[in-house]
């Protein structure tokens, strides 16, 4: 089983789509390993999106991601990253496939409801940004 990180963005929380998105995720066979609601600080958001720091939209992205609560979720499923990327759809909701999370709930390429890891390597890094090993093993174990 592989893991991936989902980050429900401030627009998802503000529009009360948390339950809708989680239901869609679990209905497609993902298992939730950890979940919490947080408010990103500029430093935390900057660290998470460090890969984009040289891009012209970086400061706008940080402003948006710190504008309200977010919900990071660690998921598990066979081919988790690839399967979740299919489920969320492309970054631009206008171009996303019908039935995908972004097609259903996103406004535009910035306020696109959800972040999903883009590789297995990044998934592990991103999960560790939000969750400790203890949170993943103890609080959400199969026992």
PEZIQUI-V177470 format. One record per residue. N is the residue number from 0. RES is the residue in one small letter. SS is DSSP state (helix for helix, strand for strand, loop for the rest). NEAR is the number of other ideal C-beta (glycine too) atoms within 10 Angstrom. Layout:
n=[N;N]
res=[RES;RES]
ss=[SS;SS]
near=[NEAR;NEAR]
This chain:
n=[0;1;2;3;4;5;6;7;8;9;10;11;12;13;14;15;16;17;18;19;20;21;22;23;24;25;26;27;28;29;30;31;32;33;34;35;36;37;38;39;40;41;42;43;44;45;46;47;48;49;50;51;52;53;54;55;56;57;58;59;60;61;62;63;64;65;66;67;68;69;70;71;72;73;74;75;76;77;78;79;80;81;82;83;84;85;86;87;88;89;90;91;92;93;94;95;96;97;98;99;100;101;102;103;104;105;106;107;108;109;110;111;112;113;114;115;116;117;118;119;120;121;122;123;124;125;126;127;128;129;130;131;132;133;134;135;136;137;138;139;140;141;142]
res=[x;x;x;x;x;x;x;x;x;x;x;x;x;x;x;x;x;x;x;x;x;x;x;x;x;x;x;x;x;x;x;x;x;x;x;x;x;x;x;x;x;x;x;x;x;x;x;x;x;x;x;x;x;x;x;x;x;x;x;x;x;x;x;x;x;x;x;x;x;x;x;x;x;x;x;x;x;x;x;x;x;x;x;x;x;x;x;x;x;x;x;x;x;x;x;x;x;x;x;x;x;x;x;x;x;x;x;x;x;x;x;x;x;x;x;x;x;x;x;x;x;x;x;x;x;x;x;x;x;x;x;x;x;x;x;x;x;x;x;x;x;x;x]
ss=[loop;strand;strand;strand;strand;strand;strand;strand;loop;helix;helix;helix;helix;helix;loop;loop;loop;helix;helix;helix;helix;helix;helix;helix;helix;helix;helix;loop;loop;loop;strand;strand;strand;strand;strand;strand;strand;strand;loop;loop;loop;helix;helix;helix;helix;helix;helix;helix;loop;helix;helix;helix;loop;loop;loop;loop;loop;helix;helix;helix;helix;helix;helix;helix;helix;loop;loop;loop;loop;strand;strand;strand;strand;strand;strand;strand;strand;loop;loop;helix;helix;helix;helix;helix;helix;helix;helix;helix;loop;loop;loop;loop;loop;loop;loop;loop;loop;loop;loop;loop;helix;helix;helix;helix;helix;loop;loop;loop;loop;loop;loop;loop;loop;strand;strand;strand;loop;loop;loop;helix;helix;helix;helix;helix;helix;helix;helix;helix;helix;helix;loop;loop;helix;helix;helix;helix;helix;helix;helix;loop;loop;loop;loop]
near=[10;17;21;28;26;27;21;24;22;19;21;25;18;12;14;8;19;16;8;15;21;17;10;18;22;12;9;12;13;21;15;14;21;20;19;13;11;12;14;24;12;12;10;17;20;18;12;22;17;11;11;13;12;7;11;7;12;16;12;11;17;21;11;17;22;17;17;14;15;25;20;21;23;25;27;17;18;9;13;24;21;15;17;24;17;13;22;24;23;16;14;13;21;10;11;18;11;7;10;19;25;24;18;16;21;27;12;12;14;13;17;22;25;25;20;23;24;15;13;15;10;15;22;15;14;23;24;13;14;21;21;12;9;8;16;17;13;10;13;15;8;5;4]
